[in-house]
Amino acid sequence: MSPPFSITSKILRWVSQIERLIGRIEGLDQPKPQPHLRKNNRVRTVQGSLAIEGNTLDLDQVTALLEGKRVLGPQEEIREVLNAIETYDGLADFDPLNPKSLLKAHKQMMQGLIPNAGKWRRKNVGILKGSSVSHIAPQADRVPYLMDDLFAFLAKDDVHPLIRSSVFHYELEFIHPFQDGNGRIGRFWQSVLLYHYHPAFEFIPIESLIKDHQQDYYHALEKSDRAGDSTYFVEFALEMIHCALEDFLQNFSPKPLTAQERLDRAAQELGKKKFTRKDYLTLFKTISTATASRDLKQGVESGLLRKEGEKAQTVYGFRRS
């Protein structure tokens, strides 16, 4: 049975706007950010997600740990950061539709912090807000079945992946399948789902945006709890994804590629295949036809490319030593 939620006009609007931003990323000559920006965004992701859970290490300390340097601070918090760095480094390797993969991620994220890392909880739990219980999670013996149902929902292709990832995030927090670490693993698994929807999400620190809107995050969870479905949380999560993409595009100013760099990248993408100038332009959407012609001419003159035919019939191929 699918989790309860509604497709609202606000949800459809956020999905449309997010897809437009992804299109802008795809149009960049360098869709991946430079290494320093990738590192900075990974630091923001890890620090943001753990700060929501009360970890006090700041961006500079998390950066130092990412670089393998020694940091002074509470040992448990250092362990949390090191675990999260290791887990996010392997983000692309997790199977988003496999419960065993989620358990593996939880084990990595929580190793050395709790005794039952990577295992469904076996005790009933309530979530405290201050001194009062704000949410009673489903009974422990129901957790395996509820999680199987939730992963079955993920496999459905009639719900947009952006919406599915947000519904999953909420439902995991509602089920609370682990004794501890549910918040960080819920945010991480949404990142896994988003990465498999589009690889650009590997470098986009949505967790940092959620940290900056932490009270709104909790309010969205609570409002969906009261409503009995995830609609309100989905709207909030999609807004955070949109804001994170906008922030990424604003800060990502790629250095223009040289002709040689474009030719090198084309060689990697095209391999031994023959191609036309139009095919070359498809790889580099922001350059002009004249620039493409100059690139290809340079490739032929340098011996990197071979040329066959004339004018509209011209095709190229990369030489192999």
C-alpha positions, 0 to 999 in steps of 0.5 A: 500500500502506498503512503498517503500524500496528495499532489498539490499545485505547489508540489507540481510547481516546485517539480517544474522549477527544479527540472528547469534548474537541472536543465540549466546545470545540464547546459553547462560545459562543465556540469561537475564543479571544480574539486574545491567546490565539491569538497566545500559542498561535501563539508556543508552537507556533513556539517549541516546534517549532523548539526541538526542532530546537535553535533557542535563541530563547525565547518572548519573542523569538519574540513580538517577531518575531511583532509585527514587532520587532527581535530580537538573536540568531543570524541563522539562528535568526531566519530559522527563526522568521520562516519558521515564523511565515509558514508557520503563518499560512497553515496553513488554505490548504494542501491536506492531500492534495496533495504539491505543497502539502507541497513549498510548505510546506517551501519556505516553512519552509526558504527562505534556510536550505538551497539545495534548499527545497521539493524532495525530497532527491536524496542518501541520508541517515542520522540521527545520534544522538550519534556513531552512526547511529540510522536509515537513511532509504530511498534517495533515488530511492524518495522520490517514490514513497513519498510518493505512496503516503503521500498515497494513504493519507491519502485513505482514509476508513476510518481515523480522521483523528486516526490518519491524521495521526499515521501520516503524521507518523511515516512522513514522519520515517521516509522523511525526504523532505527533506535538512533540515527533516523534523522541523518539516515533519512536525509542521506537516503533522500540524497541517494535517491536524488543522485540516482534521479540526476547525478548533479545531486552528488554535489548539492548540499541540501542538508545544509539548507535544511539546517538553515531552516531547521525549525521549518523542517521540524514544523513540516514533519509535525504538520504532516504527522497531524494531517496523517500524510506527507503532503506538507513535508513534501512541499517543504522538501521540494522547496529546500531542493529548489533553494539548494539548486539555486544556491549551487548555480549561483556559486558555481562559475565554471572556468571556460574550457579551452579548445584542447580541453573540449577535444579531450573531453569529446575523446572520452565521451565519443571514443572510437565512434565517428561523429559530426560537428552537430554531435560535437555541439551536442556535447558542448551546448554553450559554444557556437557553430564557428567555435566548434568548427575551429576546435575540430580544425585544430584537432585535425591539424594536431593529428588528434582527429581524422577527417572524412568527407567534405562540407555537410558530409564531413565526419570525424574520428579520434585517432588511437595510438 
